[in-house]
């Protein structure tokens, strides 16, 4: 049987999620990086790995849409909840919730790596709930372009992850 692919279908992506080339990790903050996997400009969402090599409070944020995550390595938690996300765990974060991401001193892993699929935006807030920062798929693409241009991979390296 001959299967005809319909026109307009976007190319698939199949990559090793943890890259061989360290430069693929985009610096987000000191000792914090993200690795883009899918940057979806049609739905305004993105998939990435978050890698953290320090302990402490990383961010307090709210997202107006949903987030799902899968912990690959290490552990993290939210101050607002009593569970700890450990390697192998799945997490669903409901739209609208404010939470504060904490990585405790790493004991059984030298780093934390978690896959996240984020819809809409990340809105960073301070202790009073005032917005202090904002990220969406377009700011993520811009960060990738700037980093890949600076590190020698070339700004267009990010294009393979954009749909
Ligand atoms: Fe979140």
Backbone and ligand atoms as CSV (ligand in chain L), in Angstrom:
chain,resi,resn,atom,element,x,y,z
A,1,UNK,N,N,0.837,-1.189,0.000
A,1,UNK,CA,C,0.000,0.000,0.000
A,1,UNK,C,C,0.879,1.249,0.000
A,2,UNK,N,N,0.541,2.195,-0.852
A,2,UNK,CA,C,1.311,3.431,-0.907
A,2,UNK,C,C,0.587,4.500,-0.081
A,3,UNK,N,N,1.301,5.030,0.874
A,3,UNK,CA,C,0.698,6.057,1.720
A,3,UNK,C,C,1.114,7.427,1.198
A,4,UNK,N,N,0.131,8.257,0.915
A,4,UNK,CA,C,0.407,9.609,0.412
A,4,UNK,C,C,0.358,10.574,1.600
A,5,UNK,N,N,1.448,11.281,1.835
A,5,UNK,CA,C,1.427,12.309,2.873
A,5,UNK,C,C,0.741,13.553,2.318
A,6,UNK,N,N,-0.134,14.116,3.092
A,6,UNK,CA,C,-0.847,15.305,2.646
A,6,UNK,C,C,0.086,16.517,2.667
A,7,UNK,N,N,-0.088,17.447,1.733
A,7,UNK,CA,C,0.758,18.641,1.724
A,7,UNK,C,C,0.481,19.521,2.942
A,8,UNK,N,N,1.495,20.233,3.366
A,8,UNK,CA,C,1.329,21.172,4.475
A,8,UNK,C,C,1.705,20.613,5.827
A,9,UNK,N,N,1.965,19.313,5.876
A,9,UNK,CA,C,2.363,18.729,7.162
A,9,UNK,C,C,3.781,19.186,7.493
A,10,UNK,N,N,3.951,19.652,8.708
A,10,UNK,CA,C,5.259,20.142,9.134
A,10,UNK,C,C,6.214,18.978,9.384
A,11,UNK,N,N,7.503,19.201,9.206
A,11,UNK,CA,C,8.472,18.121,9.444
A,11,UNK,C,C,8.496,17.672,10.907
A,12,UNK,N,N,8.721,16.388,11.085
A,12,UNK,CA,C,8.845,15.843,12.431
A,12,UNK,C,C,10.172,16.269,13.074
A,13,UNK,N,N,10.291,16.006,14.372
A,13,UNK,CA,C,11.551,16.238,15.090
A,13,UNK,C,C,11.862,14.954,15.845
A,14,UNK,N,N,13.075,14.450,15.699
A,14,UNK,CA,C,13.514,13.274,16.460
A,14,UNK,C,C,14.975,13.477,16.804
A,15,UNK,N,N,15.227,13.838,18.033
A,15,UNK,CA,C,16.600,14.164,18.454
A,15,UNK,C,C,16.882,13.551,19.821
A,16,UNK,N,N,18.157,13.360,20.103
A,16,UNK,CA,C,18.558,12.985,21.467
A,16,UNK,C,C,18.240,14.185,22.358
A,17,UNK,N,N,17.453,13.975,23.389
A,17,UNK,CA,C,17.046,15.135,24.180
A,17,UNK,C,C,18.235,15.760,24.914
A,18,UNK,N,N,19.118,14.936,25.442
A,18,UNK,CA,C,20.327,15.476,26.083
A,18,UNK,C,C,21.427,15.506,25.027
A,19,UNK,N,N,21.838,16.714,24.627
A,19,UNK,CA,C,22.740,16.833,23.471
A,19,UNK,C,C,24.181,16.459,23.790
A,20,UNK,N,N,24.892,16.009,22.761
A,20,UNK,CA,C,26.329,15.749,22.892
A,20,UNK,C,C,27.099,17.065,23.031
A,21,UNK,N,N,26.620,18.070,22.304
A,21,UNK,CA,C,27.319,19.356,22.255
A,21,UNK,C,C,26.800,20.264,23.375
A,22,UNK,N,N,27.670,20.605,24.295
A,22,UNK,CA,C,27.286,21.424,25.445
A,22,UNK,C,C,26.688,22.766,25.020
A,23,UNK,N,N,27.095,23.254,23.858
A,23,UNK,CA,C,26.636,24.577,23.410
A,23,UNK,C,C,25.139,24.635,23.115
A,24,UNK,N,N,24.524,23.455,22.977
A,24,UNK,CA,C,23.080,23.427,22.682
A,24,UNK,C,C,22.270,23.926,23.888
A,25,UNK,N,N,22.830,23.766,25.086
A,25,UNK,CA,C,22.163,24.282,26.294
A,25,UNK,C,C,22.227,25.804,26.300
A,26,UNK,N,N,21.078,26.441,26.429
A,26,UNK,CA,C,21.009,27.905,26.409
A,26,UNK,C,C,21.008,28.425,27.850
A,27,UNK,N,N,21.981,29.272,28.191
A,27,UNK,CA,C,22.014,29.804,29.561
A,27,UNK,C,C,20.765,30.637,29.849
A,28,UNK,N,N,20.160,30.368,31.013
A,28,UNK,CA,C,18.941,31.072,31.414
A,28,UNK,C,C,19.237,31.994,32.584
A,29,UNK,N,N,20.110,31.530,33.473
A,29,UNK,CA,C,20.524,32.258,34.671
A,29,UNK,C,C,21.784,31.537,35.145
A,30,UNK,N,N,22.506,32.095,36.114
A,30,UNK,CA,C,23.698,31.381,36.595
A,30,UNK,C,C,23.351,29.949,37.026
A,31,UNK,N,N,24.039,28.974,36.448
A,31,UNK,CA,C,23.840,27.545,36.762
A,31,UNK,C,C,22.464,27.009,36.375
A,32,UNK,N,N,21.781,27.718,35.468
A,32,UNK,CA,C,20.476,27.273,34.957
A,32,UNK,C,C,20.493,27.385,33.424
A,33,UNK,N,N,20.081,26.308,32.757
A,33,UNK,CA,C,20.069,26.284,31.292
A,33,UNK,C,C,18.754,25.669,30.814
A,34,UNK,N,N,18.382,25.956,29.552
A,34,UNK,CA,C,17.318,25.190,28.922
A,34,UNK,C,C,17.805,24.677,27.579
A,35,UNK,N,N,17.216,23.557,27.162
A,35,UNK,CA,C,17.578,22.937,25.900
A,35,UNK,C,C,16.293,22.866,25.062
A,36,UNK,N,N,16.168,23.673,23.991
A,36,UNK,CA,C,14.931,23.667,23.206
A,36,UNK,C,C,14.738,22.341,22.483
A,37,UNK,N,N,13.478,21.897,22.433
A,37,UNK,CA,C,13.145,20.669,21.693
A,37,UNK,C,C,12.088,20.952,20.633
A,38,UNK,N,N,11.071,21.728,21.014
A,38,UNK,CA,C,10.026,22.135,20.075
A,38,UNK,C,C,9.558,23.529,20.472
A,39,UNK,N,N,9.638,24.451,19.511
A,39,UNK,CA,C,9.209,25.826,19.753
A,39,UNK,C,C,8.029,26.068,18.823
A,40,UNK,N,N,6.826,25.954,19.366
A,40,UNK,CA,C,5.610,25.930,18.553
A,40,UNK,C,C,4.992,27.324,18.461
A,41,UNK,N,N,5.212,27.993,17.331
A,41,UNK,CA,C,4.739,29.364,17.179
A,41,UNK,C,C,3.266,29.435,16.765
A,42,UNK,N,N,2.663,28.277,16.473
A,42,UNK,CA,C,1.243,28.268,16.103
A,42,UNK,C,C,0.373,28.185,17.349
A,43,UNK,N,N,0.753,27.315,18.287
A,43,UNK,CA,C,-0.033,27.189,19.520
A,43,UNK,C,C,0.524,28.078,20.634
A,44,UNK,N,N,1.696,28.679,20.422
A,44,UNK,CA,C,2.311,29.484,21.476
A,44,UNK,C,C,2.718,28.613,22.649
A,45,UNK,N,N,3.447,27.562,22.368
A,45,UNK,CA,C,3.886,26.653,23.432
A,45,UNK,C,C,5.283,26.155,23.104
A,46,UNK,N,N,5.914,25.550,24.083
A,46,UNK,CA,C,7.239,25.015,23.794
A,46,UNK,C,C,7.566,23.832,24.695
A,47,UNK,N,N,8.455,22.973,24.192
A,47,UNK,CA,C,8.997,21.840,24.942
A,47,UNK,C,C,10.478,22.084,25.118
A,48,UNK,N,N,10.943,21.924,26.343
A,48,UNK,CA,C,12.385,22.026,26.555
A,48,UNK,C,C,12.803,21.191,27.749
A,49,UNK,N,N,14.113,21.051,27.891
A,49,UNK,CA,C,14.662,20.500,29.124
A,49,UNK,C,C,15.141,21.675,29.948
A,50,UNK,N,N,14.917,21.600,31.253
A,50,UNK,CA,C,15.483,22.573,32.182
A,50,UNK,C,C,16.590,21.860,32.950
A,51,UNK,N,N,17.769,22.462,32.982
A,51,UNK,CA,C,18.893,21.878,33.724
A,51,UNK,C,C,19.366,22.872,34.780
A,52,UNK,N,N,19.490,22.399,36.017
A,52,UNK,CA,C,19.876,23.261,37.132
A,52,UNK,C,C,21.032,22.610,37.879
A,53,UNK,N,N,22.081,23.374,38.096
A,53,UNK,CA,C,23.245,22.873,38.831
A,53,UNK,C,C,23.529,23.724,40.057
A,54,UNK,N,N,22.483,24.145,40.746
A,54,UNK,CA,C,22.651,24.871,42.005
A,54,UNK,C,C,21.412,24.600,42.845
A,55,UNK,N,N,21.474,24.947,44.103
A,55,UNK,CA,C,20.297,24.783,44.942
A,55,UNK,C,C,19.762,26.154,45.330
A,56,UNK,N,N,18.499,26.167,45.764
A,56,UNK,CA,C,17.878,27.408,46.185
A,56,UNK,C,C,16.601,27.685,45.424
A,57,UNK,N,N,16.036,28.873,45.673
A,57,UNK,CA,C,14.815,29.292,44.988
A,57,UNK,C,C,15.171,29.744,43.570
A,58,UNK,N,N,14.550,29.140,42.585
A,58,UNK,CA,C,14.842,29.493,41.188
A,58,UNK,C,C,13.928,30.590,40.677
A,59,UNK,N,N,12.629,30.427,40.911
A,59,UNK,CA,C,11.690,31.444,40.432
A,59,UNK,C,C,10.342,31.252,41.094
A,60,UNK,N,N,9.591,32.360,41.172
A,60,UNK,CA,C,8.161,32.278,41.501
A,60,UNK,C,C,7.431,32.710,40.242
A,61,UNK,N,N,6.450,31.906,39.830
A,61,UNK,CA,C,5.815,32.217,38.548
A,61,UNK,C,C,4.371,31.733,38.498
A,62,UNK,N,N,3.692,32.257,37.510
A,62,UNK,CA,C,2.332,31.830,37.193
A,62,UNK,C,C,2.308,31.589,35.688
A,63,UNK,N,N,1.586,30.581,35.257
A,63,UNK,CA,C,1.363,30.432,33.811
A,63,UNK,C,C,-0.133,30.360,33.548
A,64,UNK,N,N,-0.611,31.191,32.615
A,64,UNK,CA,C,-2.039,31.236,32.320
A,64,UNK,C,C,-2.541,29.987,31.623
A,65,UNK,N,N,-1.634,29.165,31.107
A,65,UNK,CA,C,-2.031,27.909,30.476
A,65,UNK,C,C,-1.375,26.751,31.227
A,66,UNK,N,N,-1.516,25.553,30.699
A,66,UNK,CA,C,-1.056,24.385,31.439
A,66,UNK,C,C,0.410,24.062,31.170
A,67,UNK,N,N,0.977,23.287,32.099
A,67,UNK,CA,C,2.354,22.801,31.977
A,67,UNK,C,C,2.364,21.331,32.378
A,68,UNK,N,N,3.076,20.517,31.609
A,68,UNK,CA,C,3.359,19.153,32.056
A,68,UNK,C,C,4.860,18.960,32.059
A,69,UNK,N,N,5.322,18.108,32.976
A,69,UNK,CA,C,6.753,17.864,33.089
A,69,UNK,C,C,7.049,16.414,33.406
A,70,UNK,N,N,8.262,16.007,33.064
A,70,UNK,CA,C,8.742,14.660,33.392
A,70,UNK,C,C,10.178,14.809,33.883
A,71,UNK,N,N,10.414,14.364,35.116
A,71,UNK,CA,C,11.738,14.540,35.715
A,71,UNK,C,C,12.683,13.444,35.226
A,72,UNK,N,N,13.774,13.860,34.611
A,72,UNK,CA,C,14.754,12.911,34.068
A,72,UNK,C,C,15.839,12.610,35.108
A,73,UNK,N,N,16.226,13.625,35.848
A,73,UNK,CA,C,17.387,13.499,36.736
A,73,UNK,C,C,17.222,14.456,37.909
A,74,UNK,N,N,17.698,14.070,39.095
A,74,UNK,CA,C,17.649,14.970,40.235
A,74,UNK,C,C,16.230,15.133,40.773
A,75,UNK,N,N,15.991,16.248,41.453
A,75,UNK,CA,C,14.693,16.478,42.086
A,75,UNK,C,C,14.467,17.975,42.269
A,76,UNK,N,N,13.194,18.358,42.396
A,76,UNK,CA,C,12.823,19.746,42.669
A,76,UNK,C,C,11.448,19.738,43.315
A,77,UNK,N,N,11.036,20.907,43.802
A,77,UNK,CA,C,9.714,21.001,44.425
A,77,UNK,C,C,9.209,22.427,44.339
A,78,UNK,N,N,7.939,22.588,44.698
A,78,UNK,CA,C,7.349,23.917,44.814
A,78,UNK,C,C,7.093,24.200,46.285
A,79,UNK,N,N,7.402,25.408,46.734
A,79,UNK,CA,C,7.178,25.776,48.129
A,79,UNK,C,C,5.714,25.596,48.511
A,80,UNK,N,N,4.808,25.751,47.544
A,80,UNK,CA,C,3.370,25.733,47.805
A,80,UNK,C,C,2.807,24.316,47.929
A,81,UNK,N,N,3.609,23.293,47.673
A,81,UNK,CA,C,3.118,21.915,47.711
A,81,UNK,C,C,4.032,21.049,48.584
A,82,UNK,N,N,3.485,19.920,49.025
A,82,UNK,CA,C,4.288,19.077,49.926
A,82,UNK,C,C,4.918,17.882,49.216
A,83,UNK,N,N,4.792,17.810,47.900
A,83,UNK,CA,C,5.436,16.722,47.172
A,83,UNK,C,C,6.779,17.173,46.588
A,84,UNK,N,N,7.616,16.190,46.315
A,84,UNK,CA,C,8.908,16.440,45.669
A,84,UNK,C,C,8.903,15.718,44.325
A,85,UNK,N,N,9.226,16.444,43.263
A,85,UNK,CA,C,9.300,15.840,41.924
A,85,UNK,C,C,10.668,15.190,41.771
A,86,UNK,N,N,10.647,13.856,41.679
A,86,UNK,CA,C,11.904,13.116,41.589
A,86,UNK,C,C,12.019,12.435,40.236
A,87,UNK,N,N,13.228,11.980,39.910
A,87,UNK,CA,C,13.483,11.328,38.625
A,87,UNK,C,C,12.443,10.255,38.362
A,88,UNK,N,N,11.838,10.316,37.177
A,88,UNK,CA,C,10.822,9.344,36.797
A,88,UNK,C,C,9.405,9.817,37.052
A,89,UNK,N,N,9.240,10.967,37.730
A,89,UNK,CA,C,7.888,11.444,38.046
A,89,UNK,C,C,7.330,12.351,36.962
A,90,UNK,N,N,6.013,12.277,36.814
A,90,UNK,CA,C,5.262,13.147,35.909
A,90,UNK,C,C,4.564,14.220,36.732
A,91,UNK,N,N,4.528,15.435,36.226
A,91,UNK,CA,C,3.879,16.541,36.933
A,91,UNK,C,C,2.952,17.286,35.981
A,92,UNK,N,N,1.753,17.578,36.448
A,92,UNK,CA,C,0.830,18.462,35.732
A,92,UNK,C,C,0.631,19.711,36.561
A,93,UNK,N,N,0.797,20.878,35.948
A,93,UNK,CA,C,0.602,22.143,36.646
A,93,UNK,C,C,-0.607,22.841,36.041
A,94,UNK,N,N,-1.641,23.084,36.848
A,94,UNK,CA,C,-2.871,23.664,36.306
A,94,UNK,C,C,-2.694,25.139,35.942
A,95,UNK,N,N,-3.455,25.610,34.967
A,95,UNK,CA,C,-3.401,27.030,34.604
A,95,UNK,C,C,-3.735,27.913,35.801
A,96,UNK,N,N,-3.003,29.018,35.929
A,96,UNK,CA,C,-3.359,30.018,36.927
A,96,UNK,C,C,-2.698,29.877,38.267
A,97,UNK,N,N,-2.090,28.730,38.530
A,97,UNK,CA,C,-1.479,28.537,39.847
A,97,UNK,C,C,-0.157,29.308,39.942
A,98,UNK,N,N,0.050,29.923,41.121
A,98,UNK,CA,C,1.349,30.558,41.391
A,98,UNK,C,C,2.180,29.573,42.193
A,99,UNK,N,N,3.406,29.346,41.780
A,99,UNK,CA,C,4.271,28.490,42.588
A,99,UNK,C,C,5.730,28.894,42.480
A,100,UNK,N,N,6.483,28.446,43.473
A,100,UNK,CA,C,7.870,28.870,43.655
A,100,UNK,C,C,8.770,27.654,43.538
A,101,UNK,N,N,9.579,27.641,42.497
A,101,UNK,CA,C,10.419,26.475,42.198
A,101,UNK,C,C,11.691,26.490,43.052
A,102,UNK,N,N,11.905,25.362,43.738
A,102,UNK,CA,C,13.068,25.231,44.609
A,102,UNK,C,C,13.810,23.951,44.259
A,103,UNK,N,N,15.128,24.063,44.187
A,103,UNK,CA,C,15.971,22.873,44.083
A,103,UNK,C,C,16.750,22.777,45.390
A,104,UNK,N,N,16.569,21.680,46.104
A,104,UNK,CA,C,17.281,21.484,47.363
A,104,UNK,C,C,18.707,21.029,47.060
A,105,UNK,N,N,19.615,21.180,48.040
A,105,UNK,CA,C,20.993,20.730,47.806
A,105,UNK,C,C,21.002,19.314,47.225
A,106,UNK,N,N,21.706,19.161,46.122
A,106,UNK,CA,C,21.655,17.910,45.371
A,106,UNK,C,C,22.482,16.850,46.100
A,107,UNK,N,N,21.863,15.718,46.380
A,107,UNK,CA,C,22.563,14.648,47.097
A,107,UNK,C,C,22.869,13.460,46.196
A,108,UNK,N,N,21.875,13.023,45.412
A,108,UNK,CA,C,22.072,11.809,44.622
A,108,UNK,C,C,22.292,12.099,43.142
A,109,UNK,N,N,22.397,13.364,42.761
A,109,UNK,CA,C,22.653,13.711,41.359
A,109,UNK,C,C,23.374,15.057,41.346
A,110,UNK,N,N,24.248,15.256,40.382
A,110,UNK,CA,C,25.018,16.494,40.318
A,110,UNK,C,C,24.235,17.617,39.653
A,111,UNK,N,N,23.040,17.258,39.140
A,111,UNK,CA,C,22.234,18.262,38.458
A,111,UNK,C,C,20.780,17.788,38.409
A,112,UNK,N,N,19.896,18.732,38.153
A,112,UNK,CA,C,18.491,18.405,37.940
A,112,UNK,C,C,18.188,18.648,36.468
A,113,UNK,N,N,17.546,17.669,35.821
A,113,UNK,CA,C,17.096,17.855,34.439
A,113,UNK,C,C,15.637,17.413,34.362
A,114,UNK,N,N,14.775,18.300,33.886
A,114,UNK,CA,C,13.348,17.985,33.734
A,114,UNK,C,C,12.855,18.430,32.373
A,115,UNK,N,N,12.082,17.573,31.733
A,115,UNK,CA,C,11.392,17.927,30.493
A,115,UNK,C,C,10.117,18.691,30.849
A,116,UNK,N,N,9.903,19.844,30.210
A,116,UNK,CA,C,8.667,20.595,30.410
A,116,UNK,C,C,8.027,20.905,29.055
A,117,UNK,N,N,6.712,20.772,29.010
A,117,UNK,CA,C,5.915,21.264,27.891
A,117,UNK,C,C,5.058,22.389,28.450
A,118,UNK,N,N,5.309,23.603,27.988
A,118,UNK,CA,C,4.689,24.803,28.559
A,118,UNK,C,C,3.798,25.462,27.515
A,119,UNK,N,N,2.552,25.680,27.884
A,119,UNK,CA,C,1.620,26.350,26.981
A,119,UNK,C,C,1.496,27.815,27.370
A,120,UNK,N,N,1.492,28.703,26.395
A,120,UNK,CA,C,1.222,30.118,26.666
A,120,UNK,C,C,2.441,30.884,27.109
A,121,UNK,N,N,2.600,31.055,28.411
A,121,UNK,CA,C,3.672,31.918,28.894
A,121,UNK,C,C,4.055,31.549,30.315
A,122,UNK,N,N,5.219,31.986,30.686
A,122,UNK,CA,C,5.666,31.968,32.070
A,122,UNK,C,C,5.702,33.425,32.519
A,123,UNK,N,N,4.970,33.747,33.573
A,123,UNK,CA,C,4.977,35.104,34.104
A,123,UNK,C,C,5.640,35.045,35.478
A,124,UNK,N,N,6.773,35.689,35.594
A,124,UNK,CA,C,7.521,35.659,36.856
A,124,UNK,C,C,7.014,36.770,37.766
A,125,UNK,N,N,6.816,36.441,39.037
A,125,UNK,CA,C,6.274,37.416,39.986
A,125,UNK,C,C,7.131,37.462,41.251
A,126,UNK,N,N,7.057,38.583,41.953
A,126,UNK,CA,C,7.757,38.689,43.234
A,126,UNK,C,C,6.818,38.254,44.365
A,127,UNK,N,N,7.258,38.422,45.607
A,127,UNK,CA,C,6.494,37.966,46.760
A,127,UNK,C,C,5.138,38.628,46.897
A,128,UNK,N,N,4.968,39.796,46.274
A,128,UNK,CA,C,3.682,40.515,46.330
A,128,UNK,C,C,2.802,40.191,45.128
A,129,UNK,N,N,3.325,39.379,44.214
A,129,UNK,CA,C,2.545,39.028,43.037
A,129,UNK,C,C,2.732,39.991,41.877
A,130,UNK,N,N,3.668,40.934,42.036
A,130,UNK,CA,C,3.940,41.887,40.953
A,130,UNK,C,C,4.792,41.223,39.876
A,131,UNK,N,N,4.403,41.434,38.634
A,131,UNK,CA,C,5.137,40.826,37.524
A,131,UNK,C,C,6.548,41.400,37.422
A,132,UNK,N,N,7.524,40.502,37.350
A,132,UNK,CA,C,8.919,40.944,37.223
A,132,UNK,C,C,9.573,40.385,35.964
A,133,UNK,N,N,8.862,39.539,35.246
A,133,UNK,CA,C,9.443,38.991,34.030
A,133,UNK,C,C,8.413,38.183,33.263
A,134,UNK,N,N,8.724,37.907,31.998
A,134,UNK,CA,C,7.757,37.255,31.119
A,134,UNK,C,C,8.506,36.452,30.067
A,135,UNK,N,N,8.029,35.257,29.792
A,135,UNK,CA,C,8.609,34.456,28.711
A,135,UNK,C,C,7.498,33.791,27.927
A,136,UNK,N,N,7.673,33.746,26.621
A,136,UNK,CA,C,6.791,32.926,25.787
A,136,UNK,C,C,7.645,32.289,24.701
A,137,UNK,N,N,7.022,31.607,23.762
A,137,UNK,CA,C,7.816,30.873,22.769
A,137,UNK,C,C,8.704,31.829,21.964
A,138,UNK,N,N,8.260,33.075,21.808
A,138,UNK,CA,C,9.041,34.018,20.996
A,138,UNK,C,C,10.251,34.565,21.760
A,139,UNK,N,N,10.100,34.771,23.069
A,139,UNK,CA,C,11.274,35.201,23.839
A,139,UNK,C,C,12.268,34.042,23.947
A,140,UNK,N,N,11.740,32.801,24.016
A,140,UNK,CA,C,12.643,31.636,24.057
A,140,UNK,C,C,13.425,31.539,22.749
A,141,UNK,N,N,12.735,31.733,21.620
A,141,UNK,CA,C,13.420,31.681,20.319
A,141,UNK,C,C,14.503,32.764,20.258
A,142,UNK,N,N,14.178,33.953,20.741
A,142,UNK,CA,C,15.149,35.058,20.714
A,142,UNK,C,C,16.370,34.724,21.575
A,143,UNK,N,N,16.149,34.116,22.741
A,143,UNK,CA,C,17.278,33.722,23.602
A,143,UNK,C,C,18.157,32.696,22.897
A,144,UNK,N,N,17.493,31.732,22.249
A,144,UNK,CA,C,18.243,30.692,21.521
A,144,UNK,C,C,19.073,31.318,20.409
A,145,UNK,N,N,18.456,32.196,19.629
A,145,UNK,CA,C,19.176,32.824,18.509
A,145,UNK,C,C,20.420,33.565,19.005
A,146,UNK,N,N,20.243,34.341,20.060
A,146,UNK,CA,C,21.364,35.134,20.584
A,146,UNK,C,C,22.480,34.220,21.087
A,147,UNK,N,N,22.099,33.170,21.817
A,147,UNK,CA,C,23.123,32.268,22.361
A,147,UNK,C,C,23.828,31.498,21.254
A,148,UNK,N,N,23.057,30.963,20.301
A,148,UNK,CA,C,23.674,30.146,19.250
A,148,UNK,C,C,24.560,30.999,18.332
A,149,UNK,N,N,24.178,32.252,18.154
A,149,UNK,CA,C,25.036,33.156,17.376
A,149,UNK,C,C,26.344,33.394,18.123
A,150,UNK,N,N,26.249,33.587,19.438
A,150,UNK,CA,C,27.433,33.919,20.230
A,150,UNK,C,C,28.367,32.725,20.423
A,151,UNK,N,N,27.808,31.519,20.493
A,151,UNK,CA,C,28.636,30.346,20.822
A,151,UNK,C,C,29.217,29.674,19.587
A,152,UNK,N,N,28.824,30.135,18.393
A,152,UNK,CA,C,29.424,29.591,17.186
A,152,UNK,C,C,28.559,28.587,16.439
A,153,UNK,N,N,27.439,28.167,17.034
A,153,UNK,CA,C,26.546,27.250,16.313
A,153,UNK,C,C,25.802,27.995,15.202
A,154,UNK,N,N,25.662,29.295,15.382
A,154,UNK,CA,C,24.948,30.116,14.398
A,154,UNK,C,C,23.505,30.325,14.818
A,155,UNK,N,N,23.000,31.529,14.625
A,155,UNK,CA,C,21.637,31.865,15.057
A,155,UNK,C,C,20.606,30.916,14.459
A,156,UNK,N,N,20.849,30.448,13.236
A,156,UNK,CA,C,19.867,29.597,12.552
A,156,UNK,C,C,19.793,28.183,13.124
A,157,UNK,N,N,20.684,27.863,14.045
A,157,UNK,CA,C,20.649,26.524,14.653
A,157,UNK,C,C,19.301,26.259,15.304
A,158,UNK,N,N,18.665,27.314,15.822
A,158,UNK,CA,C,17.381,27.149,16.515
A,158,UNK,C,C,16.245,26.772,15.554
A,159,UNK,N,N,16.428,27.085,14.265
A,159,UNK,CA,C,15.332,26.911,13.313
A,159,UNK,C,C,14.805,25.473,13.255
A,160,UNK,N,N,15.673,24.487,13.487
A,160,UNK,CA,C,15.258,23.084,13.428
A,160,UNK,C,C,14.221,22.726,14.499
A,161,UNK,N,N,14.092,23.564,15.521
A,161,UNK,CA,C,13.153,23.286,16.610
A,161,UNK,C,C,11.863,24.105,16.492
A,162,UNK,N,N,11.800,24.994,15.504
A,162,UNK,CA,C,10.654,25.902,15.366
A,162,UNK,C,C,9.624,25.321,14.396
A,163,UNK,N,N,8.372,25.353,14.822
A,163,UNK,CA,C,7.273,24.952,13.931
A,163,UNK,C,C,6.208,26.027,13.951
L,1,LIG,FE,FE,5.143,26.231,36.845
